[in-house]
């Protein structure tokens, strides 16, 4: 079996909204700084600007790469020069589905959910359940149909279709 890789994508329309939001936040920040110089207390506004900028960074600054090789799935998250990855061997996978529905996972005693996807990515959200030791984890990621078709071909017995 050969390997396959794909990276997260952003829609052009979403990127326009991102840059407009950054521009508005910068204007608001400059206005608040001028008001602070004049003696006004604008600490709450500055905290809100920082939180909203953090949300924008979470949505657009992270890049994700899904890849699988002979016997493992690897999801890598990048922000600037920082990188973190999750590697799941195929023998630890309990099941995976082409659509994420939380109500199907609620009764399974899940230890942790890992949300490794960019919310700006237009692709479908997928889910994979796996065991690590005696604990069950769920990886939630976004992948294209081509990636899922190749993953299903690699592990057809563990695919759970979602209706």
N, C-alpha and C positions, 0 to 999 in steps of 0.2 A: 504494500500500500504506500502511496506517495503522500507527501505532506501538502498542506493547503494553508494559506494565510489571507487575512483580510483586515483592513483598518477601518476605524470608525469614520463616518462622513458627516458633514454638516450641510444643511440646505442653505442656498444663497440667501433666501428670504430671512432665515433665522440669523444669519451673519449680519445682515443690514440692521435688524433690530438690536443685535448685540452692540454694534458700533454706535447706534443712536443712543442706547442706554448708557454706554460709557461716556459719550459726549455730554449727556444731560447730568450724569453724576459728577463729572468734572466741573461743569458750570455751577451746580449746586454746592459743591465743595468750595469753590472759589468764593461764592457769595457768602457761605457760612464763615469762611476764614475772614472775610472783610467785616462781617458783623462781630466776630470775636475781637478783632482789633479795635472796633468801636466800643467794646465793653459789654456786648450782649452775650448771654449764656446760650450757646448752640451745641452743647455736648450731646444731647439726644439726637440731633440731626446728624452729627458726625458718626455716632454709633450706627444709625440707620444706614448711612452711606457705606460704611465699612461692611455691614451685614449684606447689603444688596450687592456690593462688589464681590463679596465672597460667593454669593449664589451665582453670579455671572461667571466667575472663574470655575466653579464646580460644573456648570453647564457646558461651557465652551472651551476652557483651557486644557482639560484633560483629553488625551488621545488614547484610544484603546486599540489593541491589536489581538485578534483571535487567531490562533493557529493550532493545528494538530498534526502530529507525525504518526509514526507506526503504532504507538501504544499510549499516547497521552494528549490531553488537551491543555493548552497553555493560553491564559488570558493575561495580557500585559497592559499596565496603566502607566502613562507617561505624563509628566508635568515638567516642562522646561528640561532640565537635565536629570531629574529624579525619575526613577523607574521602580515599579513594584509588579510582581507577577504571581499568579496562582497556577500551579501545575497539578492536573488531576490525571492520574493513570487510569486507563480504561477499565482495568480490573476492579477499581474502587467505585465505579459509576453504578448506581442502582437503577437509574432511569433518567430520561430526558424527554422534553416535549418541545414542539415547535411553537407553542404559545404559552405565555405565563398567565396562570389563573391562581391567585392566592388561595381561594376557597378550596382548591383541590389539595393544597399542601398543609392546611391548618391542623389536621388530625394526625400528622405523621411524626410528632415529637422531634421537630427540627431544632438543633442546637443554635445555628446561626444562619442568617441570610447574607450573602455577599452580593451587593448591587454593583456590578462592574460593567457599567455602560454609560455612555454620554446621553443625557436626556435630549440633546439637540440632534441626535442621530435618528433619521426617519425610519430605519429598519425595524422589523418586528422584534419584540422582546421574547427571548427564549429562556428556558429554565432547565437546570441539570441538578439532580439529587445524587449525592455521593457520601460514602462512609469514610471517615478518617479515624481509625481506632474503633471505639465503640460509639462515636458520636456521628449524627447525621447532619450534613450541611447542604445548603442549596446555593447554587451559583446562578444568578440572574444576569443575563448578558444579551446584547443585541447582535444579530447575525443575519446575513442574507439567506435567501432560499437556496442558493448554490452551496453555501457553506453547510447548511443543514442537510442538504441532500447527500453531500459527501460524508458528513458525520453519521447519518443514518446508514449509509453503505458500510461504514466502518464498524458500527455496532447495531445491526438491525434487531437483535433480540432485546435491546434495552430501550427502544423507542416507544413512547407512549403517546399516541395521537390524541390531541385535544379537540373536542367537538364544540 
